[in-house]
Amino acid sequence: MWDRLKDSVEDIAASSLSSRDKRKHIQEKTARLSGHAIVKPKAPFKILKGMREKAKIRTKRAKEESRISDSVVVVKTGSIAVGTKTKRAKRAKRI
């Protein structure tokens, strides 16, 4: 009974959402009930390419500004968690 009441309360709360939020709520609910993850929509290739180019420009600009101002730049590294022995060995050789 609690499950039915909870679902109905959720649905009542979701009825006041906008159409975009309502669709998102329904997708999250179906994902929760089915156990499958929500698939993110993919962006077109030209847009992704432009985003990557802009990111490169931003990093170049940040490096140039840090070089001019003589400040320290923090470089993001990959994850420390490694899945296999060979990857772990390669990482150890690089360090």
Secondary structure, DSSP 8 states (H G I E B T S, - for coil): -HHHHHHHHHHHHHTTS-HHHHHHHHHHHHHHHH----------HHHHHHHHHHHHHHHHHHHHHHHHHT---------S---SHHHHHHHHHH-
